Each structure stands twice: as C-alpha cells, then as structure tokens.
Amino acid sequence: AAIGFALAPMASAQQFTSTPAVSVSSGATAMQTAAQEGKYLFVYFWKTNDRQTQLMQGVLQDTVGKMMDTAATVSIQITDPSHATIVKQFGVSRAPMPLVLAIAPNGAITKGLPVTFDAQQLRDAVVSTGTANCLKALQDQQLVLLCVKHEMDAHAFQGARALLQDARYSASSQMVTIDPADPSEQAFLRSLNVDPSANKGVTVV
C-alpha cells in the first residue's frame, strides 16, 4: 500500500496513558519522523478501550520500550474522524481490533498482527533491509528482480539491467541487490532457497 497521506492531529479523547515508547503525534507525522530516524513504526489501531485493547497496548508499549533505538509507536482510534485518512489508506475499518501494522523506514508493511500478539512477534516484524526493499516493491505492485552476489561490477546481472531499461517493464519493475555475506540477510536468503555461500550470482524474480 502507498504510504503518502496527511492526517489531522490525534484527538485527546480516549487516548491511552502515554509512555516514552508511545508517540501521540498524528500517524503521518509519526511515520515521517520514524523514517527520518531510520526506525520502524508500529501503528496501533483500536476501536474501543476494552480489556483486550488495553492488554495488547501494554504488550506493545513494553516491547517497543526495549527497542527505542530501532522502533517507535503511534496509537490510532479508527472511529476518530481525524484519523479517517489513515484508516482508509490502510483499509482497516473492518479489520479485527486491536491491530498492529509494522512499517519499515522505507514504508514497507512488514507485519500485520490482529487481536492477539506477543513480544516475539513484534520483534520478528523488524526484518532485513533486503526483505523490506522487496516487500516495498511488491506492495507498490512492482516486479522484483532480486540480485544476490558478493561483489557487484559493471557486467553483473546484465539481463536484469536490460529488462529495467526496456520501456515495457521499466515502470513496473525494480532491482534489489543483496550481499550474501551480510549476516542480517541470511534468514531471508534461506527462505528463498538461495545458498549464501555460492560463488555464482543468483537472480530471483
């Protein structure tokens, strides 16, 4: 989903008690700030201030409170008219509540956790850069050419580069490059059945 939108400031009515881990700014401002700081943003959507909502808010606050270097949160009540834009943008008006969406610094949605979630699920929403870049391209409805090679050079992945130069595909395709020596990308590559130790470059479409 595209992420560009504007929101009115968050209404003060029925807000949860804030903690250092919780942003009370608007969703748009929180996303912009998180992106500028290279942080993930956990957007907490809720409808009524019931026990489940409070319980999951506590889990979110406690978890993100231990991830202050990499993450922030913002709380959005979906029935608040001032948040109609973000609710419509993410299509959550009829989603089970409460709901957390994890958004990477590049705008990719890396995880959606409805109703019940735990600390480990929230931590798992922080993914590698390569994963986030692929997710962002796919969510923008683009074809992803994932190029995996230890060292890039002018002659690497000529076929992928030629495709991106073709007017029929350039607007709807994107190249993402990953260094298989990067430890943070190992789990992602294994999920794609790509051997990080292979000397030969691999392209995954």
GIFENWO-V543338 format. One record per run of one state. SS is the DSSP state (alpha for helix, beta for strand, coil for the rest). FROM is the first residue (numbers start at 1). TO is the last residue. If there is no record, write none. Layout:
# GIFENWO-V543338
ss: <SS,SS>
from: <FROM,FROM>
to: <TO,TO>
This chain:
# GIFENWO-V543338
ss: <coil,beta,coil,alpha,coil,beta,coil,alpha,coil,beta,coil,alpha,coil,beta,coil,beta,coil,alpha,coil,alpha,coil,beta,coil,alpha,coil,alpha,beta,coil,alpha,coil,beta,coil>
from: <1,22,24,27,37,40,47,51,65,71,78,81,91,99,104,109,115,119,125,129,140,143,149,158,166,170,173,179,183,192,202,205>
to: <21,23,26,36,39,46,50,64,70,77,80,90,98,103,108,114,118,124,128,139,142,148,157,165,169,172,178,182,191,201,204,205>
